[in-house]
Amino acid sequence: MTPAGLSVEVSEGALVTGARAAAAAGIVVDLRRDAWGHGIDAGVRALLAAGVDRACVEPPDAPRLRAAGLHGVAPHGDSAVFYGLSAGADPAMHASSCILSTKPLRAGEGVSYGYTHRAAADTWIGLVAGGYGQGVARALGNRISVCVEGRMCPVVGRIAMDVCVVDLGPDGSSVVPGAPVSLFGGDGPARRSLDSWAEATGWTRAELAGVIGACVPRRSVA
């Protein structure tokens, strides 16, 4: 199954805000690993817009940095500030997906591999594009919630390679395939969900965002 709905948007406006905060704190931003999965070009544009003239990049990217008018230096300080990945911050990255299909789940019935979750009461579940093959860590199963049409719904059962399952509740029959799902970031209730992702996995927010940003389609927005 192709997880066509899972993608990320990177807010260049948020990166500019982060660049100004980083500069004020004396942080030299780390743009390695494709700007932590955010896209090095977006990172460079944000730094220039904020009046920053230096950053850290991998050697193959040094000519691009110089051509843009930035000096390559060693990183200094916590670059999570630039990306909005500090604890409690709003990330510059927004990971979103969609509902692929829905179905009723009766009380006592299980979902996903090994039936690690069984419904306590009759409900509806939705199949969401995106699994561990796209950076949605397996440890997140039964541990987090995502936003479906403006409300938070728990992820239930084990995370599969390309999909995960959410409990839409007893009124979930109104959710149709293609309905938007927000994993983290953005303007809705899931904007700071990376905090709960980090708690569930033991990974840092930077690791979680960086893996997804490197694995799925990505575009920059204002």
C-alpha positions as a Markdown table, in Angstrom:
| # | Residue | x | y | z |
|---|---|---|---|---|
| 1 | Met | 0.0 | 0.0 | 0.0 |
| 2 | Thr | 1.4 | 3.4 | -0.9 |
| 3 | Pro | 1.2 | 6.0 | 1.8 |
| 4 | Ala | 0.3 | 8.8 | -0.6 |
| 5 | Gly | -1.2 | 11.0 | 2.1 |
| 6 | Leu | 1.8 | 11.3 | 4.4 |
| 7 | Ser | 3.9 | 14.4 | 3.8 |
| 8 | Val | 5.4 | 17.3 | 5.6 |
| 9 | Glu | 5.2 | 21.1 | 5.2 |
| 10 | Val | 8.0 | 23.3 | 6.5 |
| 11 | Ser | 7.1 | 26.9 | 7.5 |
| 12 | Glu | 9.8 | 29.2 | 6.3 |
| 13 | Gly | 8.2 | 32.0 | 8.4 |
| 14 | Ala | 8.7 | 29.8 | 11.5 |
| 15 | Leu | 12.3 | 29.1 | 10.5 |
| 16 | Val | 12.9 | 32.9 | 10.2 |
| 17 | Thr | 11.5 | 33.3 | 13.7 |
| 18 | Gly | 13.7 | 30.5 | 14.9 |
| 19 | Ala | 16.8 | 32.0 | 13.2 |
| 20 | Arg | 16.3 | 35.3 | 15.0 |
| 21 | Ala | 15.9 | 33.5 | 18.3 |
| 22 | Ala | 19.0 | 31.4 | 17.6 |
| 23 | Ala | 21.1 | 34.5 | 16.7 |
| 24 | Ala | 20.0 | 36.3 | 19.8 |
| 25 | Ala | 21.1 | 33.3 | 21.9 |
| 26 | Gly | 24.5 | 33.1 | 20.1 |
| 27 | Ile | 23.6 | 29.7 | 18.4 |
| 28 | Val | 25.3 | 28.7 | 15.2 |
| 29 | Val | 22.6 | 26.8 | 13.4 |
| 30 | Asp | 23.4 | 23.2 | 12.3 |
| 31 | Leu | 22.1 | 22.6 | 8.7 |
| 32 | Arg | 23.6 | 19.2 | 8.4 |
| 33 | Arg | 21.5 | 16.1 | 7.4 |
| 34 | Asp | 19.5 | 18.3 | 5.0 |
| 35 | Ala | 18.7 | 20.8 | 7.8 |
| 36 | Trp | 17.5 | 18.0 | 10.1 |
| 37 | Gly | 15.1 | 16.9 | 7.5 |
| 38 | His | 13.6 | 20.4 | 6.9 |
| 39 | Gly | 15.5 | 21.0 | 3.6 |
| 40 | Ile | 18.8 | 22.9 | 3.5 |
| 41 | Asp | 17.5 | 25.4 | 0.9 |
| 42 | Ala | 14.7 | 26.4 | 3.2 |
| 43 | Gly | 17.1 | 26.7 | 6.1 |
| 44 | Val | 19.5 | 28.9 | 4.1 |
| 45 | Arg | 16.7 | 31.2 | 3.0 |
| 46 | Ala | 15.4 | 31.6 | 6.6 |
| 47 | Leu | 18.9 | 32.4 | 7.9 |
| 48 | Leu | 19.5 | 35.0 | 5.2 |
| 49 | Ala | 16.0 | 36.6 | 5.9 |
| 50 | Ala | 16.9 | 36.9 | 9.5 |
| 51 | Gly | 20.3 | 38.5 | 8.7 |
| 52 | Val | 22.4 | 35.6 | 9.8 |
| 53 | Asp | 25.7 | 35.1 | 8.0 |
| 54 | Arg | 27.0 | 31.8 | 9.2 |
| 55 | Ala | 25.9 | 28.2 | 9.7 |
| 56 | Cys | 27.2 | 24.7 | 9.8 |
| 57 | Val | 26.8 | 22.4 | 6.8 |
| 58 | Glu | 28.3 | 19.1 | 5.6 |
| 59 | Pro | 31.4 | 19.5 | 3.3 |
| 60 | Pro | 29.5 | 18.8 | 0.0 |
| 61 | Asp | 27.1 | 21.6 | 0.8 |
| 62 | Ala | 29.8 | 24.2 | 1.6 |
| 63 | Pro | 29.9 | 25.6 | -2.0 |
| 64 | Arg | 26.1 | 26.2 | -1.9 |
| 65 | Leu | 26.5 | 28.0 | 1.4 |
| 66 | Arg | 29.2 | 30.3 | 0.2 |
| 67 | Ala | 27.2 | 31.0 | -3.0 |
| 68 | Ala | 24.3 | 32.1 | -0.9 |
| 69 | Gly | 26.6 | 34.5 | 1.1 |
| 70 | Leu | 26.9 | 32.4 | 4.3 |
| 71 | His | 30.1 | 31.4 | 6.1 |
| 72 | Gly | 30.6 | 27.8 | 7.1 |
| 73 | Val | 31.6 | 27.3 | 10.7 |
| 74 | Ala | 31.3 | 24.7 | 13.4 |
| 75 | Pro | 27.9 | 24.4 | 15.2 |
| 76 | His | 27.4 | 26.1 | 18.5 |
| 77 | Gly | 24.5 | 25.8 | 20.9 |
| 78 | Asp | 21.2 | 24.0 | 20.5 |
| 79 | Ser | 19.9 | 24.2 | 17.0 |
| 80 | Ala | 16.6 | 22.8 | 18.1 |
| 81 | Val | 15.7 | 26.5 | 18.8 |
| 82 | Phe | 15.9 | 27.2 | 15.0 |
| 83 | Tyr | 13.6 | 24.4 | 14.1 |
| 84 | Gly | 11.1 | 24.9 | 16.8 |
| 85 | Leu | 12.1 | 21.6 | 18.3 |
| 86 | Ser | 12.8 | 22.7 | 21.9 |
| 87 | Ala | 10.4 | 21.2 | 24.5 |
| 88 | Gly | 7.1 | 22.9 | 24.4 |
| 89 | Ala | 7.8 | 24.8 | 21.2 |
| 90 | Asp | 5.8 | 24.8 | 18.0 |
| 91 | Pro | 7.8 | 23.0 | 15.3 |
| 92 | Ala | 8.4 | 24.5 | 11.9 |
| 93 | Met | 7.6 | 21.2 | 10.4 |
| 94 | His | 3.9 | 20.0 | 10.1 |
| 95 | Ala | 3.5 | 16.3 | 9.4 |
| 96 | Ser | 0.1 | 15.4 | 8.0 |
| 97 | Ser | -1.7 | 12.5 | 6.4 |
| 98 | Cys | -5.2 | 11.3 | 5.6 |
| 99 | Ile | -7.7 | 8.6 | 6.3 |
| 100 | Leu | -7.5 | 5.7 | 3.9 |
| 101 | Ser | -10.5 | 3.8 | 5.0 |
| 102 | Thr | -12.8 | 3.3 | 8.0 |
| 103 | Lys | -14.7 | 0.4 | 9.5 |
| 104 | Pro | -16.7 | -0.5 | 12.6 |
| 105 | Leu | -14.9 | -2.3 | 15.5 |
| 106 | Arg | -17.0 | -4.2 | 17.9 |
| 107 | Ala | -16.3 | -4.4 | 21.7 |
| 108 | Gly | -13.6 | -7.0 | 22.3 |
| 109 | Glu | -12.3 | -7.0 | 18.7 |
| 110 | Gly | -8.6 | -6.3 | 18.2 |
| 111 | Val | -6.6 | -4.3 | 15.6 |
| 112 | Ser | -3.2 | -4.6 | 13.9 |
| 113 | Tyr | -0.5 | -7.2 | 14.5 |
| 114 | Gly | -0.9 | -9.2 | 17.7 |
| 115 | Tyr | -4.1 | -7.5 | 18.8 |
| 116 | Thr | -2.3 | -5.4 | 21.4 |
| 117 | His | -5.4 | -3.2 | 21.5 |
| 118 | Arg | -9.0 | -4.5 | 21.8 |
| 119 | Ala | -12.0 | -2.2 | 21.7 |
| 120 | Ala | -13.6 | -1.6 | 25.1 |
| 121 | Ala | -16.8 | -0.7 | 23.4 |
| 122 | Asp | -18.3 | -0.5 | 19.9 |
| 123 | Thr | -16.4 | 2.1 | 17.9 |
| 124 | Trp | -15.1 | 3.1 | 14.5 |
| 125 | Ile | -11.5 | 2.9 | 13.4 |
| 126 | Gly | -9.6 | 4.6 | 10.6 |
| 127 | Leu | -6.6 | 3.4 | 8.6 |
| 128 | Val | -4.1 | 6.3 | 8.3 |
| 129 | Ala | -1.3 | 6.5 | 5.7 |
| 130 | Gly | 2.1 | 6.4 | 7.3 |
| 131 | Gly | 4.0 | 3.8 | 9.4 |
| 132 | Tyr | 7.4 | 2.9 | 10.6 |
| 133 | Gly | 8.6 | 2.8 | 7.0 |
| 134 | Gln | 8.1 | 6.5 | 6.8 |
| 135 | Gly | 9.5 | 7.4 | 10.2 |
| 136 | Val | 6.4 | 6.9 | 12.4 |
| 137 | Ala | 8.2 | 4.9 | 15.1 |
| 138 | Arg | 6.8 | 1.6 | 16.2 |
| 139 | Ala | 7.0 | 2.6 | 19.8 |
| 140 | Leu | 4.2 | 5.1 | 19.2 |
| 141 | Gly | 1.5 | 2.4 | 18.9 |
| 142 | Asn | -1.1 | 2.7 | 21.8 |
| 143 | Arg | 0.9 | 5.7 | 23.1 |
| 144 | Ile | -0.1 | 8.9 | 21.2 |
| 145 | Ser | -3.0 | 10.6 | 19.5 |
| 146 | Val | -3.3 | 12.4 | 16.2 |
| 147 | Cys | -5.8 | 15.1 | 15.1 |
| 148 | Val | -8.6 | 13.9 | 12.7 |
| 149 | Glu | -10.8 | 16.7 | 11.5 |
| 150 | Gly | -10.0 | 18.9 | 14.4 |
| 151 | Arg | -10.2 | 16.4 | 17.3 |
| 152 | Met | -7.6 | 14.2 | 18.9 |
| 153 | Cys | -8.0 | 10.5 | 18.3 |
| 154 | Pro | -5.7 | 7.8 | 19.8 |
| 155 | Val | -3.5 | 5.6 | 17.7 |
| 156 | Val | -4.4 | 2.0 | 18.6 |
| 157 | Gly | -2.5 | -1.2 | 18.0 |
| 158 | Arg | 0.9 | -1.7 | 16.6 |
| 159 | Ile | 2.3 | 0.7 | 13.9 |
| 160 | Ala | 2.6 | -1.2 | 10.6 |
| 161 | Met | 5.2 | -0.5 | 7.9 |
| 162 | Asp | 3.0 | 1.9 | 5.9 |
| 163 | Val | -0.1 | 2.5 | 8.0 |
| 164 | Cys | -1.4 | 3.0 | 11.5 |
| 165 | Val | -4.9 | 2.8 | 13.0 |
| 166 | Val | -6.8 | 5.4 | 15.0 |
| 167 | Asp | -9.9 | 5.1 | 17.1 |
| 168 | Leu | -12.4 | 7.5 | 15.7 |
| 169 | Gly | -15.0 | 6.9 | 18.4 |
| 170 | Pro | -18.6 | 5.7 | 18.3 |
| 171 | Asp | -19.5 | 8.6 | 15.9 |
| 172 | Gly | -16.6 | 7.9 | 13.6 |
| 173 | Ser | -18.8 | 6.7 | 10.7 |
| 174 | Ser | -19.0 | 10.4 | 9.7 |
| 175 | Val | -15.3 | 10.4 | 8.8 |
| 176 | Val | -14.7 | 9.6 | 5.1 |
| 177 | Pro | -11.6 | 8.4 | 3.3 |
| 178 | Gly | -9.4 | 11.4 | 2.5 |
| 179 | Ala | -10.2 | 13.2 | 5.7 |
| 180 | Pro | -7.1 | 15.1 | 6.9 |
| 181 | Val | -5.0 | 13.8 | 9.8 |
| 182 | Ser | -2.4 | 16.0 | 11.6 |
| 183 | Leu | 0.4 | 14.1 | 13.2 |
| 184 | Phe | 2.3 | 17.0 | 14.7 |
| 185 | Gly | 2.9 | 20.7 | 14.1 |
| 186 | Gly | 0.5 | 23.0 | 12.2 |
| 187 | Asp | -2.1 | 25.2 | 13.9 |
| 188 | Gly | -4.4 | 22.6 | 15.4 |
| 189 | Pro | -4.5 | 20.5 | 18.6 |
| 190 | Ala | -1.6 | 18.4 | 17.5 |
| 191 | Arg | 0.8 | 21.3 | 17.0 |
| 192 | Arg | 3.0 | 20.2 | 20.0 |
| 193 | Ser | 2.4 | 16.5 | 19.8 |
| 194 | Leu | 6.2 | 15.9 | 19.3 |
| 195 | Asp | 6.4 | 16.3 | 23.1 |
| 196 | Ser | 4.3 | 13.2 | 23.6 |
| 197 | Trp | 6.1 | 11.4 | 20.7 |
| 198 | Ala | 9.5 | 12.0 | 22.5 |
| 199 | Glu | 8.1 | 10.8 | 25.8 |
| 200 | Ala | 6.7 | 7.6 | 24.2 |
| 201 | Thr | 9.8 | 6.7 | 22.2 |
| 202 | Gly | 12.8 | 8.1 | 24.1 |
| 203 | Trp | 13.9 | 9.8 | 21.0 |
| 204 | Thr | 14.5 | 13.6 | 20.8 |
| 205 | Arg | 12.1 | 15.8 | 19.0 |
| 206 | Ala | 14.9 | 16.5 | 16.5 |
| 207 | Glu | 15.3 | 12.8 | 15.7 |
| 208 | Leu | 11.6 | 12.2 | 15.3 |
| 209 | Ala | 11.1 | 15.2 | 13.0 |
| 210 | Gly | 14.4 | 14.6 | 11.1 |
| 211 | Val | 13.5 | 11.0 | 10.2 |
| 212 | Ile | 10.0 | 11.8 | 8.9 |
| 213 | Gly | 11.3 | 14.9 | 7.0 |
| 214 | Ala | 13.9 | 12.7 | 5.3 |
| 215 | Cys | 11.5 | 9.9 | 4.4 |
| 216 | Val | 8.3 | 11.5 | 3.0 |
| 217 | Pro | 7.5 | 14.2 | 0.4 |
| 218 | Arg | 8.3 | 17.7 | 1.7 |
| 219 | Arg | 7.4 | 21.2 | 0.6 |
| 220 | Ser | 8.1 | 24.6 | 2.0 |
| 221 | Val | 5.3 | 27.1 | 2.8 |
| 222 | Ala | 5.3 | 30.7 | 3.9 |
